[in-house]
Amino acid sequence: MKKDMLTKLKIRSMKNQDISQVLSIEKDAFPNLFPSTNFRTEIYRKISNCLIAEIPEDFLLNTSTFTYRNGYTGQEKGDSFIIGYSVTWEIADETHIISIGVRRRYLRRGIGEKIISKIISNSINKSSQSITLEVRPSNNAAIKLYEKFDFKVVGKRHRYYSDNLEDALIMTLNIQNKK
């Protein structure tokens, strides 16, 4: 099922009609985030690149025993089902990953890998020299995923996260030689 779903996964630019689903993913993935990301602004910001990962409805996982934290998926009838998103900024010769989120029900199924691969590909096409992000030291799954793509810890931001004042690890991928 995982492999079949990944073959049907489509990653594309975020549109206005995607925002309700993306907000639902953000609230579910990051319940302590305040305020929510203003995706309407991000879509039109010149330095911003907003992506979504979607699957056809026939590849939805059974959610009868699974509820979202906010009780709402954001999906409207006829919409494709968005299972992940990312927001990056292109600043000078660097791509900065602002946020990556995947619906909890779809974690550890390769969705994050596909999104990161697309970010790397886009960054190479835009002649970025590196990709940088912040991650909680307690988020072992995310750290392992980033390390899989050769991101390295290059620093720390002290008391970075406002919900619990946890530090953030700064991770960077040098892509200047991957072109």
N, C-alpha and C positions, 0 to 999 in steps of 0.2 A: 504493500500500500504506500509506504514512504516513497519508493522510487517512482511509482505511478503518479503520485501527487506532484513530485518535483518536476516530472516531465510536462505537467499541465500548468505549472506555476508560471505566471507572467509578472515580470517586473516592469513597471512603467512610471512615468511622471504622475505625480499627484494632481488631481483636479478638485475643483470646489465641491463637486458632488461626493467626493470621497471623505470629506472632512468629518462627518458624523461617525463613520466607522473608525477613522484614525483616532479621533478623540476617545472613543470607546476603548480602543487598544491601549492608548496612553494611560487612561484612568485605571485600566485593569493591570497593566504592567508596572506602572509607577503610581501606586495609590497615594503616596505622600507628596507627590509633586504639586506645588502651588507656586504661582498660578499655572494653569494649563498652557501649553504651547499655543501661540496664535498662528495656526496653520494657514489661515487666510492671508496673513501678512507674509509668511514664509514662502508661499507659492509664488508671490510676485516680487519678492526681494531679489535684486539682481545677483547677489552673491550666493543665494540659496539654491540648493537642488533637493527637491522633495520627491522621494520615490515611494511607491507602494508595491506590495507583493499580493497578488490575487490568484484565486483558484476558482474553477467553475463549481457551481452548486453541487454537481454530482460527486465531487470529491470532498464534501464536508464530512468531518468526523462526527460520530454520534455524540451529541451533547446532552443526552437525556439525563446523565448523571453528573453533569458539569454545569456550574453556573458562573457567570461573570460577576466580578465584585460589584459592579454597578447595575447588574441585572439586565443590561441592554447591550446588544452587539453593534448597534448603529446601522445594521443592514436594512435596507428597504426592499420591498418586493421588486424583483427584476434586476437588482444590483448584483454585480459579481461580489464574491465574499473576499474581503481584504483580510489577510492574516498577518501582515507585517508592514512596517514602514521605516523610512529613515529620513533624516534631515541633515544635510551637510552644508557647510559654507566654504566657498572658494575665496581665500584671502591670500593675495600675492601669489606665491608659488606653492601654497599649501592647501590641502583639503582638511577641514576640521569637521569631524563627526560630532554633531550636536546631540543627536538622539537616534537610537535604533530600538524599535519595539516589535515584539512578536506576541500574538495572542498566546496566553499560557497553555491553552489546549493544544497548540501547535509547536511548542518548544521541543527542542532536541529532535527535530525532524528534517534538519538541513535548510530551513528557511533563512535563518540568520546567515549561514554560509553563502547562500545565493545572493542575499542583499549585500553583504560585504564584497563579494566578487564583483558585483555590478558597480559598487562605489569605487573599487580599485580600477576597474576598466574605465569608468567615466573620468577618474582622476588622471589616469595615464593619457587619455584622449585630450584632456585639458592642459596637459603639460605640467601638472603638479609635480613637485619634487618629493613631497611627503604627505602622509595622512596621519593626523593626530586625533586623539580622543582622551576623555577622562573616564575612568571606571572605578567603582568601589572596590577596595581590596577584598571585601567580603563576597564579591560576586565572582566566585571561582569559575562558574560555567562560562561567563563572558570572557574572563581572562584567558581561559584555555582556548576559546574560540579565536580570540585575537592572536594568541601565540601561534595557532595553527597557520595563520597567514603571515607569520614572522614579525608581528608587532612586538616591539621591545619596550620595557619600562624605562623611561628616560627621566622621570622626576616624580614629584609628589606635590599636590596642592593641599595644604593643611586646612582642616576644618571646612572642606569644600561643600559638603552636602548639608543643607539647612535643616533637614528633618532630624538628624542625629549628630551633626557636626563631624561625621566620618570624613577622613582624608580621601582624596582621589589620587589614584595612580595616573600619571600621564604616560600614555603609550603611543609610540610613533612607528610608522612603517615607512622606510626609505624606498621610494619607488623610482628614483631617477635612473636606476640601472635596469628597470623592468620594461623599458620602452622598446 
